[in-house]
Amino acid sequence: MVELKVRMGPKGQIVIPKIFRESYKIYPNQQVVMQNDENGLLITNGESNIVEKLREMARGAARKRKGKKFKYDKSEFYEQYEKRAKKTEL
């Protein structure tokens, strides 16, 4: 486990150290996802789009309630989950 201290700037900004940016494939102008975790703040790169997939599922469920057909393949969800899990392993 690598642990580095960073200083927050006056605007509340922090710099993600190069070692982490390279390890997790985070590039300039790339969107990242931030969420609460039981251990603190979790920052992930935008490639593992699990959050967007969950939103899409919720929109589909809402459409289903309105009487429209909703097709969802569970394997897509699990596939996205596995990709994200592999990328977070060091």
LORO-272245 format. One record per atom (N, C-alpha, C): residue number from 1; residue in one letter; z, y, x; atom name. Coordinates in steps of 0.2 Angstrom, whole numbers, plus 2048, in hexadecimal, padded with zeros to 3 digits. Each point is the difference from the previous one (the first is absolute). Layout:
residues N
NUM; A; Z; Y; X; CA .
...
//
This chain:
residues 90
1; M; 800; 7FA; 804; N .
1; M; 800; 806; 7FC; CA .
1; M; 800; 806; 804; C .
2; V; 7FB; 805; 7FF; N .
2; V; 800; 806; 804; CA .
2; V; 803; 805; 7FC; C .
3; E; 804; 804; 803; N .
3; E; 804; 806; 7FC; CA .
3; E; 7FF; 806; 804; C .
4; L; 7FD; 805; 7FD; N .
4; L; 7FF; 807; 804; CA .
4; L; 803; 805; 7FB; C .
5; K; 803; 805; 803; N .
5; K; 802; 806; 7FD; CA .
5; K; 7FB; 805; 800; C .
6; V; 7FF; 803; 7FA; N .
6; V; 7FB; 806; 7FF; CA .
6; V; 804; 806; 7FD; C .
7; R; 7FD; 806; 802; N .
7; R; 803; 806; 7FD; CA .
7; R; 7FC; 802; 7FA; C .
8; M; 804; 802; 7FB; N .
8; M; 7FC; 803; 7FA; CA .
8; M; 7FF; 808; 801; C .
9; G; 7FA; 802; 7FF; N .
9; G; 7FE; 807; 801; CA .
9; G; 803; 804; 7FA; C .
10; P; 7FF; 807; 801; N .
10; P; 803; 805; 7FB; CA .
10; P; 7FD; 7FF; 7F9; C .
11; K; 7FA; 7FD; 800; N .
11; K; 7FD; 7FF; 7F9; CA .
11; K; 801; 7F9; 7FD; C .
12; G; 804; 7FC; 803; N .
12; G; 802; 7FA; 7FE; CA .
12; G; 7FB; 7FA; 802; C .
13; Q; 7FC; 802; 806; N .
13; Q; 7FB; 7FB; 802; CA .
13; Q; 803; 7FC; 806; C .
14; I; 7FD; 7FA; 801; N .
14; I; 802; 7FC; 805; CA .
14; I; 7F9; 7FE; 803; C .
15; V; 801; 7FE; 807; N .
15; V; 7FA; 7FD; 803; CA .
15; V; 801; 7F8; 801; C .
16; I; 7FC; 7FC; 7FD; N .
16; I; 800; 7F9; 801; CA .
16; I; 7FE; 7FF; 807; C .
17; P; 804; 7FD; 805; N .
17; P; 7FF; 7FE; 807; CA .
17; P; 7F9; 7FC; 800; C .
18; K; 7FD; 801; 806; N .
18; K; 7F9; 7FD; 801; CA .
18; K; 801; 7F8; 800; C .
19; I; 806; 7FE; 803; N .
19; I; 800; 7F8; 800; CA .
19; I; 800; 7FE; 7F9; C .
20; F; 803; 803; 7FB; N .
20; F; 800; 7FE; 7F9; CA .
20; F; 7FA; 801; 7FC; C .
21; R; 7FC; 806; 802; N .
21; R; 7FA; 801; 7FD; CA .
21; R; 7FB; 7FB; 802; C .
22; E; 800; 7FE; 806; N .
22; E; 7FB; 7FB; 803; CA .
22; E; 802; 7F9; 7FD; C .
23; S; 806; 7FE; 800; N .
23; S; 802; 7FA; 7FD; CA .
23; S; 7FF; 7FF; 7F9; C .
24; Y; 800; 805; 7FC; N .
24; Y; 7FF; 7FF; 7F9; CA .
24; Y; 7FA; 804; 7FD; C .
25; K; 7FB; 801; 805; N .
25; K; 7FA; 803; 7FF; CA .
25; K; 800; 806; 7FB; C .
26; I; 804; 805; 802; N .
26; I; 800; 806; 7FC; CA .
26; I; 7FC; 805; 804; C .
27; Y; 7FB; 803; 7FD; N .
27; Y; 7FC; 805; 804; CA .
27; Y; 800; 807; 7FD; C .
28; P; 7FE; 805; 803; N .
28; P; 800; 807; 7FE; CA .
28; P; 7FD; 800; 7F9; C .
29; N; 802; 804; 7FC; N .
29; N; 7FD; 802; 7F9; CA .
29; N; 800; 7FA; 7FC; C .
30; Q; 804; 7FA; 801; N .
30; Q; 800; 7FA; 7FC; CA .
30; Q; 806; 801; 7FC; C .
31; Q; 7FF; 7FE; 7FA; N .
31; Q; 806; 800; 7FB; CA .
31; Q; 805; 7FA; 801; C .
32; V; 806; 802; 800; N .
32; V; 805; 7FB; 801; CA .
32; V; 804; 7FF; 7FA; C .
33; V; 804; 7FB; 7FF; N .
33; V; 804; 7FF; 7FA; CA .
33; V; 807; 800; 802; C .
34; M; 804; 804; 7FD; N .
34; M; 808; 800; 801; CA .
34; M; 803; 7FE; 7FA; C .
35; Q; 805; 7FC; 801; N .
35; Q; 804; 7FD; 7FB; CA .
35; Q; 807; 7FF; 802; C .
36; N; 805; 800; 7FB; N .
36; N; 807; 7FE; 802; CA .
36; N; 801; 7F9; 801; C .
37; D; 804; 7FE; 805; N .
37; D; 801; 7F9; 801; CA .
37; D; 808; 7FF; 801; C .
38; E; 803; 7FA; 7FF; N .
38; E; 807; 7FF; 800; CA .
38; E; 802; 802; 807; C .
39; N; 7FC; 800; 805; N .
39; N; 802; 802; 807; CA .
39; N; 7FF; 808; 802; C .
40; G; 7FC; 803; 7FB; N .
40; G; 7FE; 807; 802; CA .
40; G; 7F9; 802; 7FD; C .
41; L; 7FD; 803; 804; N .
41; L; 7F9; 803; 7FE; CA .
41; L; 7FB; 7FB; 803; C .
42; L; 7FB; 7FE; 7FC; N .
42; L; 7FB; 7FB; 802; CA .
42; L; 7F9; 804; 800; C .
43; I; 7FD; 800; 806; N .
43; I; 7F9; 804; 800; CA .
43; I; 7FB; 7FA; 802; C .
44; T; 7FB; 800; 7FC; N .
44; T; 7FA; 7FB; 801; CA .
44; T; 7FA; 803; 800; C .
45; N; 7FB; 7FD; 804; N .
45; N; 7F9; 803; 800; CA .
45; N; 7FD; 7FF; 7F9; C .
46; G; 7FB; 804; 7FE; N .
46; G; 7FD; 800; 7FA; CA .
46; G; 7FB; 7FA; 7FF; C .
47; E; 7FF; 7FC; 805; N .
47; E; 7FB; 7FA; 7FF; CA .
47; E; 803; 7FB; 7FC; C .
48; S; 806; 7FE; 800; N .
48; S; 803; 7FB; 7FB; CA .
48; S; 801; 804; 7FA; C .
49; N; 7FC; 800; 7FB; N .
49; N; 800; 804; 7FA; CA .
49; N; 803; 7FC; 7FB; C .
50; I; 806; 7FE; 801; N .
50; I; 804; 7FC; 7FB; CA .
50; I; 803; 805; 7FA; C .
51; V; 801; 806; 802; N .
51; V; 803; 805; 7FB; CA .
51; V; 7FA; 801; 7FB; C .
52; E; 7FA; 802; 803; N .
52; E; 7FB; 801; 7FB; CA .
52; E; 7FE; 7FA; 7FC; C .
53; K; 800; 7FA; 803; N .
53; K; 7FF; 7FA; 7FC; CA .
53; K; 805; 7FF; 7FA; C .
54; L; 806; 802; 801; N .
54; L; 806; 800; 7FB; CA .
54; L; 7FE; 805; 7FB; C .
55; R; 7FE; 806; 802; N .
55; R; 7FE; 805; 7FB; CA .
55; R; 7FA; 7FE; 7FB; C .
56; E; 7FC; 7FD; 804; N .
56; E; 7FA; 7FD; 7FC; CA .
56; E; 802; 7FB; 7FB; C .
57; M; 805; 7FB; 802; N .
57; M; 802; 7FB; 7FB; CA .
57; M; 804; 804; 7FA; C .
58; A; 804; 805; 802; N .
58; A; 803; 803; 7FA; CA .
58; A; 7FB; 804; 7FC; C .
59; R; 7FB; 803; 802; N .
59; R; 7FB; 803; 7FC; CA .
59; R; 7FD; 7FA; 7FC; C .
60; G; 7FE; 7FB; 803; N .
60; G; 7FD; 7FA; 7FC; CA .
60; G; 805; 7FE; 7FA; C .
61; A; 806; 7FF; 802; N .
61; A; 805; 7FE; 7FB; CA .
61; A; 800; 805; 7FA; C .
62; A; 800; 806; 801; N .
62; A; 800; 805; 7FB; CA .
62; A; 7F9; 800; 7FC; C .
63; R; 7FB; 7FE; 803; N .
63; R; 7F9; 7FF; 7FC; CA .
63; R; 801; 7FA; 7FC; C .
64; K; 803; 7FB; 802; N .
64; K; 801; 7FA; 7FD; CA .
64; K; 804; 801; 7F9; C .
65; R; 805; 804; 801; N .
65; R; 804; 802; 7FA; CA .
65; R; 7FC; 803; 7FB; C .
66; K; 7FB; 804; 802; N .
66; K; 7FC; 804; 7FB; CA .
66; K; 7FA; 7FC; 7FD; C .
67; G; 800; 7F9; 802; N .
67; G; 7FB; 7FC; 7FD; CA .
67; G; 7FA; 7FE; 804; C .
68; K; 800; 803; 806; N .
68; K; 7FA; 7FF; 804; CA .
68; K; 802; 7FA; 805; C .
69; K; 7FA; 7FD; 802; N .
69; K; 801; 7FA; 804; CA .
69; K; 802; 802; 807; C .
70; F; 804; 7FC; 803; N .
70; F; 803; 801; 807; CA .
70; F; 7FF; 7FA; 804; C .
71; K; 7FD; 800; 805; N .
71; K; 7FF; 7FA; 805; CA .
71; K; 804; 802; 806; C .
72; Y; 804; 7FB; 802; N .
72; Y; 804; 801; 806; CA .
72; Y; 800; 7F9; 803; C .
73; D; 7FE; 800; 806; N .
73; D; 801; 7FA; 804; CA .
73; D; 806; 800; 805; C .
74; K; 805; 7FC; 7FF; N .
74; K; 806; 800; 804; CA .
74; K; 7FE; 7FF; 807; C .
75; S; 7FB; 7FD; 802; N .
75; S; 7FF; 7FF; 807; CA .
75; S; 7FE; 806; 804; C .
76; E; 7FD; 805; 7FC; N .
76; E; 7FF; 807; 803; CA .
76; E; 807; 803; 803; C .
77; F; 805; 800; 7FB; N .
77; F; 806; 802; 802; CA .
77; F; 803; 7FD; 806; C .
78; Y; 800; 7F9; 800; N .
78; Y; 803; 7FD; 805; CA .
78; Y; 7FC; 801; 807; C .
79; E; 7FA; 800; 7FF; N .
79; E; 7FC; 801; 806; CA .
79; E; 802; 807; 803; C .
80; Q; 800; 805; 7FC; N .
80; Q; 802; 807; 803; CA .
80; Q; 807; 7FF; 803; C .
81; Y; 805; 7FD; 7FD; N .
81; Y; 807; 7FF; 802; CA .
81; Y; 800; 7FD; 807; C .
82; E; 7FC; 7FA; 801; N .
82; E; 800; 7FD; 806; CA .
82; E; 7FD; 804; 806; C .
83; K; 7FB; 804; 7FE; N .
83; K; 7FD; 804; 805; CA .
83; K; 805; 805; 803; C .
84; R; 804; 803; 7FB; N .
84; R; 805; 805; 802; CA .
84; R; 806; 7FD; 804; C .
85; A; 802; 7FA; 7FE; N .
85; A; 805; 7FC; 803; CA .
85; A; 7FE; 7FF; 808; C .
86; K; 7FA; 7FE; 801; N .
86; K; 7FD; 7FE; 806; CA .
86; K; 800; 806; 805; C .
87; K; 7FE; 806; 7FD; N .
87; K; 800; 806; 804; CA .
87; K; 807; 803; 802; C .
88; T; 805; 7FE; 7FC; N .
88; T; 806; 803; 801; CA .
88; T; 804; 7FC; 805; C .
89; E; 7FE; 7FA; 802; N .
89; E; 803; 7FB; 804; CA .
89; E; 7FE; 803; 807; C .
90; L; 805; 800; 805; N .
90; L; 7FF; 802; 807; CA .
90; L; 800; 7FA; 804; C .
//
